[in-house]
Amino acid sequence: GKEILEELPHVDAVFIPVGGGGLIAGIAAYIKAVKPSIKIIGCQPAHSAVMAKSVEAGRILDLPSLETLSDGTAGGVEEGSMTFPICQQCVDEWVLVEEDVISDAIYFMMAEHHKIVEGAAGVAIGAFLKTAEKHHGKTVAIISCGANISIEKIKEIIEEKHP
């Protein structure tokens, strides 16, 4: 969070991929303490939206997760997790991202920016692309973490998008 505010002091929103909530809890707690007007947007694959659905329910839910391109954000939230109350207090909005949107985001980063990103980054980038019109004219940061994706998965995405 500190680095984001140092580099983009006038940022309006931050898109952050979420699994168990560790990354977003740290970033969001800092940003909300320093500049509460910044919107924190939690991004999860629709196939594994345990934190978003738990926050919506007001309690940690034990939900199944389907297979997702975003294995870095897949899985549940541990009972008693210290990240859960921080997500409840600090996350302003949740965007659930379908698998085709994650795939499109990964392909977009390769085709347009010559960067390889993993599924977790694809979730945050996809969430922004899905809601871009809402953020038109605003300064937005997207946490694009990791490049832990197999060559086989990259090949599948390229073949799917560019047969």
Contacts in CASP RR format, 6 or more apart in sequence:
PFRMAT RR
TARGET T0000
AUTHOR 0000-0000-0000
METHOD contacts of the structure
MODEL  1
GKEILEELPHVDAVFIPVGGGGLIAGIAAYIKAVKPSIKIIGCQPAHSAV
MAKSVEAGRILDLPSLETLSDGTAGGVEEGSMTFPICQQCVDEWVLVEED
VISDAIYFMMAEHHKIVEGAAGVAIGAFLKTAEKHHGKTVAIISCGANIS
IEKIKEIIEEKHP
1 14 0 8 1.000
1 26 0 8 1.000
1 27 0 8 1.000
1 30 0 8 1.000
1 31 0 8 1.000
2 30 0 8 1.000
4 11 0 8 1.000
4 14 0 8 1.000
4 27 0 8 1.000
4 31 0 8 1.000
4 141 0 8 1.000
5 11 0 8 1.000
5 30 0 8 1.000
5 31 0 8 1.000
5 34 0 8 1.000
5 35 0 8 1.000
8 139 0 8 1.000
8 141 0 8 1.000
10 139 0 8 1.000
11 38 0 8 1.000
11 139 0 8 1.000
11 140 0 8 1.000
11 141 0 8 1.000
12 38 0 8 1.000
12 39 0 8 1.000
12 135 0 8 1.000
12 138 0 8 1.000
12 139 0 8 1.000
12 140 0 8 1.000
13 38 0 8 1.000
13 39 0 8 1.000
13 40 0 8 1.000
13 41 0 8 1.000
13 135 0 8 1.000
13 138 0 8 1.000
13 139 0 8 1.000
13 140 0 8 1.000
13 141 0 8 1.000
14 27 0 8 1.000
14 28 0 8 1.000
14 31 0 8 1.000
14 38 0 8 1.000
14 39 0 8 1.000
14 40 0 8 1.000
14 41 0 8 1.000
14 140 0 8 1.000
14 141 0 8 1.000
14 142 0 8 1.000
14 143 0 8 1.000
15 41 0 8 1.000
15 42 0 8 1.000
15 43 0 8 1.000
15 95 0 8 1.000
15 124 0 8 1.000
15 125 0 8 1.000
15 127 0 8 1.000
15 128 0 8 1.000
15 140 0 8 1.000
15 141 0 8 1.000
15 142 0 8 1.000
15 143 0 8 1.000
16 23 0 8 1.000
16 24 0 8 1.000
16 27 0 8 1.000
16 28 0 8 1.000
16 40 0 8 1.000
16 41 0 8 1.000
16 42 0 8 1.000
16 43 0 8 1.000
16 124 0 8 1.000
16 143 0 8 1.000
17 23 0 8 1.000
17 24 0 8 1.000
17 42 0 8 1.000
17 43 0 8 1.000
17 44 0 8 1.000
17 70 0 8 1.000
17 72 0 8 1.000
17 73 0 8 1.000
17 120 0 8 1.000
17 121 0 8 1.000
17 122 0 8 1.000
17 123 0 8 1.000
17 124 0 8 1.000
17 143 0 8 1.000
17 145 0 8 1.000
18 24 0 8 1.000
18 42 0 8 1.000
18 43 0 8 1.000
18 44 0 8 1.000
18 51 0 8 1.000
18 52 0 8 1.000
18 73 0 8 1.000
18 87 0 8 1.000
19 44 0 8 1.000
19 48 0 8 1.000
19 50 0 8 1.000
19 51 0 8 1.000
19 72 0 8 1.000
19 73 0 8 1.000
19 74 0 8 1.000
19 75 0 8 1.000
19 76 0 8 1.000
19 77 0 8 1.000
20 50 0 8 1.000
20 51 0 8 1.000
20 73 0 8 1.000
20 75 0 8 1.000
20 76 0 8 1.000
20 77 0 8 1.000
20 78 0 8 1.000
20 81 0 8 1.000
20 83 0 8 1.000
21 51 0 8 1.000
21 77 0 8 1.000
21 81 0 8 1.000
21 83 0 8 1.000
21 84 0 8 1.000
21 86 0 8 1.000
21 87 0 8 1.000
22 83 0 8 1.000
23 143 0 8 1.000
23 145 0 8 1.000
24 40 0 8 1.000
24 42 0 8 1.000
24 83 0 8 1.000
24 86 0 8 1.000
24 87 0 8 1.000
24 90 0 8 1.000
24 91 0 8 1.000
25 82 0 8 1.000
25 83 0 8 1.000
25 86 0 8 1.000
25 87 0 8 1.000
25 90 0 8 1.000
26 86 0 8 1.000
27 40 0 8 1.000
27 143 0 8 1.000
28 40 0 8 1.000
28 86 0 8 1.000
28 87 0 8 1.000
28 90 0 8 1.000
28 91 0 8 1.000
29 86 0 8 1.000
29 90 0 8 1.000
31 38 0 8 1.000
31 40 0 8 1.000
31 90 0 8 1.000
32 38 0 8 1.000
32 40 0 8 1.000
32 89 0 8 1.000
32 90 0 8 1.000
39 92 0 8 1.000
39 93 0 8 1.000
40 90 0 8 1.000
40 91 0 8 1.000
40 92 0 8 1.000
40 93 0 8 1.000
41 91 0 8 1.000
41 92 0 8 1.000
41 93 0 8 1.000
41 94 0 8 1.000
41 95 0 8 1.000
41 127 0 8 1.000
41 131 0 8 1.000
42 52 0 8 1.000
42 91 0 8 1.000
42 93 0 8 1.000
42 94 0 8 1.000
42 95 0 8 1.000
42 127 0 8 1.000
43 73 0 8 1.000
43 94 0 8 1.000
43 95 0 8 1.000
43 97 0 8 1.000
43 123 0 8 1.000
43 124 0 8 1.000
43 126 0 8 1.000
43 127 0 8 1.000
44 50 0 8 1.000
44 51 0 8 1.000
44 52 0 8 1.000
44 73 0 8 1.000
44 94 0 8 1.000
44 95 0 8 1.000
44 96 0 8 1.000
44 97 0 8 1.000
44 123 0 8 1.000
45 68 0 8 1.000
45 69 0 8 1.000
45 70 0 8 1.000
45 73 0 8 1.000
45 74 0 8 1.000
45 96 0 8 1.000
45 97 0 8 1.000
45 98 0 8 1.000
45 99 0 8 1.000
45 102 0 8 1.000
45 123 0 8 1.000
46 96 0 8 1.000
46 97 0 8 1.000
46 98 0 8 1.000
46 99 0 8 1.000
47 65 0 8 1.000
47 66 0 8 1.000
47 67 0 8 1.000
47 68 0 8 1.000
47 74 0 8 1.000
47 99 0 8 1.000
48 65 0 8 1.000
48 66 0 8 1.000
48 68 0 8 1.000
48 70 0 8 1.000
48 73 0 8 1.000
48 74 0 8 1.000
48 75 0 8 1.000
48 76 0 8 1.000
49 63 0 8 1.000
49 94 0 8 1.000
49 96 0 8 1.000
50 61 0 8 1.000
50 63 0 8 1.000
50 65 0 8 1.000
50 75 0 8 1.000
50 76 0 8 1.000
50 77 0 8 1.000
51 76 0 8 1.000
51 77 0 8 1.000
51 83 0 8 1.000
51 84 0 8 1.000
51 87 0 8 1.000
52 94 0 8 1.000
52 96 0 8 1.000
53 61 0 8 1.000
53 63 0 8 1.000
54 60 0 8 1.000
54 61 0 8 1.000
54 63 0 8 1.000
54 77 0 8 1.000
54 84 0 8 1.000
55 84 0 8 1.000
55 87 0 8 1.000
55 88 0 8 1.000
55 91 0 8 1.000
55 94 0 8 1.000
56 94 0 8 1.000
58 88 0 8 1.000
60 77 0 8 1.000
60 78 0 8 1.000
60 79 0 8 1.000
60 80 0 8 1.000
60 81 0 8 1.000
60 84 0 8 1.000
61 77 0 8 1.000
62 76 0 8 1.000
63 76 0 8 1.000
65 74 0 8 1.000
65 75 0 8 1.000
65 76 0 8 1.000
68 74 0 8 1.000
68 99 0 8 1.000
68 102 0 8 1.000
68 119 0 8 1.000
69 99 0 8 1.000
69 102 0 8 1.000
69 103 0 8 1.000
69 106 0 8 1.000
69 119 0 8 1.000
69 122 0 8 1.000
69 153 0 8 1.000
70 97 0 8 1.000
70 102 0 8 1.000
70 118 0 8 1.000
70 119 0 8 1.000
70 120 0 8 1.000
70 122 0 8 1.000
70 123 0 8 1.000
71 118 0 8 1.000
71 119 0 8 1.000
71 120 0 8 1.000
72 118 0 8 1.000
72 119 0 8 1.000
72 120 0 8 1.000
72 148 0 8 1.000
73 119 0 8 1.000
73 120 0 8 1.000
73 123 0 8 1.000
77 83 0 8 1.000
77 84 0 8 1.000
95 127 0 8 1.000
95 130 0 8 1.000
95 131 0 8 1.000
97 105 0 8 1.000
97 122 0 8 1.000
97 123 0 8 1.000
97 126 0 8 1.000
97 127 0 8 1.000
97 130 0 8 1.000
101 126 0 8 1.000
101 129 0 8 1.000
101 130 0 8 1.000
102 119 0 8 1.000
102 122 0 8 1.000
102 123 0 8 1.000
102 126 0 8 1.000
103 157 0 8 1.000
103 160 0 8 1.000
103 161 0 8 1.000
104 126 0 8 1.000
104 129 0 8 1.000
104 161 0 8 1.000
105 117 0 8 1.000
105 121 0 8 1.000
105 122 0 8 1.000
105 123 0 8 1.000
105 125 0 8 1.000
105 126 0 8 1.000
105 129 0 8 1.000
106 117 0 8 1.000
106 118 0 8 1.000
106 119 0 8 1.000
106 121 0 8 1.000
106 122 0 8 1.000
106 125 0 8 1.000
106 149 0 8 1.000
106 154 0 8 1.000
106 157 0 8 1.000
107 157 0 8 1.000
107 158 0 8 1.000
107 161 0 8 1.000
107 162 0 8 1.000
108 125 0 8 1.000
108 129 0 8 1.000
109 115 0 8 1.000
109 116 0 8 1.000
109 117 0 8 1.000
109 121 0 8 1.000
109 122 0 8 1.000
109 125 0 8 1.000
109 144 0 8 1.000
110 116 0 8 1.000
110 154 0 8 1.000
110 157 0 8 1.000
110 158 0 8 1.000
111 161 0 8 1.000
115 144 0 8 1.000
115 147 0 8 1.000
116 147 0 8 1.000
116 149 0 8 1.000
116 154 0 8 1.000
117 125 0 8 1.000
117 144 0 8 1.000
117 146 0 8 1.000
117 147 0 8 1.000
117 149 0 8 1.000
118 145 0 8 1.000
118 146 0 8 1.000
118 147 0 8 1.000
118 148 0 8 1.000
118 149 0 8 1.000
119 149 0 8 1.000
120 145 0 8 1.000
120 146 0 8 1.000
121 143 0 8 1.000
121 144 0 8 1.000
121 145 0 8 1.000
121 146 0 8 1.000
121 147 0 8 1.000
122 144 0 8 1.000
124 142 0 8 1.000
124 143 0 8 1.000
124 144 0 8 1.000
124 145 0 8 1.000
125 142 0 8 1.000
125 144 0 8 1.000
128 135 0 8 1.000
128 140 0 8 1.000
128 142 0 8 1.000
END
